[in-house]
Amino acid sequence: MHKYREKISRIMDELLMFQFNAGATDIRINLNKMDDGILVHFESDVKDNAQESVDLLERCLKGGRNEAMEEYFWELAGGDEGSDSAELQLIGHMIDDAYVKLDGNHLQITVFKKYQ
Amino acid sequence: MYLTLHYRKERQNDFVFTLLILMACSMLVFACVVSNPREILQGMVRIIVEPDGLITDYIQLASMGGAFFNAGVVMLLAILLLRVLKVPFTGMSVACCFLMGGFALFGKNPVNTLPILIGVFLYSKYQRQPYARYVYVALFGTTLSPVVTEMGLISQDWPAAIRLVFPVFIGVLIGFILPPISAFTLRVHQGYNLYNVGFAAGFVGVVLVSILRSFGNTFEIRTLWSTGNNLILSIYLYAICLAMVGTGFWLNGRSFRGIIHLTRHSGRSVADFVVMDGLPVTLINMGIVGAFAVTYVLVVGGDLNGPTIGGVMTIMGFGAFGKHIRNIIWIVLGVVISSYCMIWQLNDPSVLLAALFSTGLAPIAGQFGPVWGIIAGIIHSSVVLNVGTLYGGLNLYNNGFAAGMVCIVLLPLIQGLKRGGDKDA
């Protein structure tokens, strides 16, 4: 679990920033420590025209885990307000599973990261 | 291991692997075309035993065949290492393998890179992590390979056992300490310097060389620079660029669709074009930036040789990971402008390399616009010509170190001059 907690924190930071940029007004975060990893669930209400950015988020998060990229770049994750998708792509490299759903204005994001 | 010439999006990984193998093989074939086996073998021996600090053009030191054969072998080994470790082949892998091949024309060889690779391996074991996690630091970390050969020269009058162990020990030590340092430097430049390990290795090199100088050692900066091969080398490089653009165009449904979209990325790490825009468009981009780099060298009256081809290959490789024509052109323009008011010429060896490798700062132009890009290029050209002596030319990514310095000065300035705050809070 090399720097695991720091990485989870960065992932949450980045996804929180994504929701700010999508005009989220009411953000709820739920974090579950499970046997094999941590599950983070976000729910928020975003602005009307967020579909395109949510699609991009889903593509990035489902890009597949890449440990080599994760270890090299994970310190860049989180805390940036840039509009480029590069950091979302990095989050995709750091997680094992993701679920993204936009229902009207209601956005749900769930990410799972294994301990190893 | 799976080689395929049949491109399918879901098997993109294997196709990228195949293309990289083909690139490495093209260097081996080119070596066999321009030199006979004897010249290649003698060249390889010279490359391994001679010092490799900046600027050591292997074409001048050995032979064109020896240099290209060495480059093909080093690139092939890097590709196979990534494959054996089951690292996905994305834009980062392309950038890394092209850089390895390019720098094996002027400083890296299979022998001097090995101790650093072992050092990073030992660090991964120390951290109880798979080697795959640190493989990019390991490969990029071979920027300090000349240290290994240099340590061999320093210890040549010592007892035989120590003489053999000392260079390997220093190389392994460098590899062992590089991962945490490169993680730290990444935070410093926030991904705006594409040559992060060059920045980290620069600091290691400065400390190491300072210690060794305290013991009375001296480090000679030399310039081995071949000339007169522009015709044959430009034919080879343009052929590679054309093959990339042609393959990309074909796989992209015989169109250039998507290339404009690719150039809208800032290029700041982690801008992996293979993942974001797909391999076909990325190949077109690599061909375009590669051709731009070759044309630049020829237009300013420079020489195509080991170091400049290293620069061209690095630009091509990072054409899959952060560089495109819209973000590199402003940085290069900054270097060109600086030549009109400063004391050097654009075709001076160091300035030529500064122009090619300054493109590691491309994300600054991509994120903050052309003016800051030009300013970054101007500052970089001055900084890079002065920092090499700090580590006695032993850090091959001299420009990576200089680019990191430019970031330290420019980024706080750019961000400090930005007006306004958050839109909604």
Chai-1 contact restraints between the chains, C-beta under 6 A:
chainA,res_idxA,chainB,res_idxB,connection_type,confidence,min_distance_angstrom,max_distance_angstrom,comment,restraint_id
A,H2,B,Q127,contact,1.0,0.0,6.0,A-B,restraint_1
A,H2,B,Q129,contact,1.0,0.0,6.0,A-B,restraint_2
A,G63,B,V275,contact,1.0,0.0,6.0,A-B,restraint_3
A,N66,B,P88,contact,1.0,0.0,6.0,A-B,restraint_4
A,E67,B,A132,contact,1.0,0.0,6.0,A-B,restraint_5
A,E67,B,R133,contact,1.0,0.0,6.0,A-B,restraint_6
A,A68,B,V87,contact,1.0,0.0,6.0,A-B,restraint_7
A,A68,B,A132,contact,1.0,0.0,6.0,A-B,restraint_8
A,A68,B,V135,contact,1.0,0.0,6.0,A-B,restraint_9
A,A68,B,Y136,contact,1.0,0.0,6.0,A-B,restraint_10
A,E71,B,R133,contact,1.0,0.0,6.0,A-B,restraint_11
A,Y72,B,Y136,contact,1.0,0.0,6.0,A-B,restraint_12
A,F73,B,V270,contact,1.0,0.0,6.0,A-B,restraint_13
A,E75,B,A183,contact,1.0,0.0,6.0,A-B,restraint_14
A,E75,B,L186,contact,1.0,0.0,6.0,A-B,restraint_15
A,E75,B,R187,contact,1.0,0.0,6.0,A-B,restraint_16
A,L76,B,G191,contact,1.0,0.0,6.0,A-B,restraint_17
A,D84,B,S266,contact,1.0,0.0,6.0,A-B,restraint_18
A,A86,B,R268,contact,1.0,0.0,6.0,A-B,restraint_19
A,A86,B,V270,contact,1.0,0.0,6.0,A-B,restraint_20
A,A86,B,A271,contact,1.0,0.0,6.0,A-B,restraint_21
A,Q89,B,V270,contact,1.0,0.0,6.0,A-B,restraint_22
A,L90,B,V270,contact,1.0,0.0,6.0,A-B,restraint_23
